[in-house]
């Protein structure tokens, strides 16, 4: 699973040739922890068709503000930016 940050988001998500599912999460969020297995399962099922990545909002406050993340987990799918 891609670990997405403000530094690599443009390259890995916005300029990606394939769709990317992104989870915005927090380490303090119990629902985020519960979703981890689900995300890993999706990543395996969608391998080669959709990339899967996670953004830790405490470490990427720019992305949190840019995409108006108000609650975690938040899921977004990007297709060609």
Secondary structure, DSSP 8 states (H G I E B T S, - for coil): -EEE-TTTHIIIIIT-SSEEEEEEE-TT-HHHHHHHHHHHHHHHHTTTTEEEEEEETTT-HHHHHHTT--SSSEEEEES--
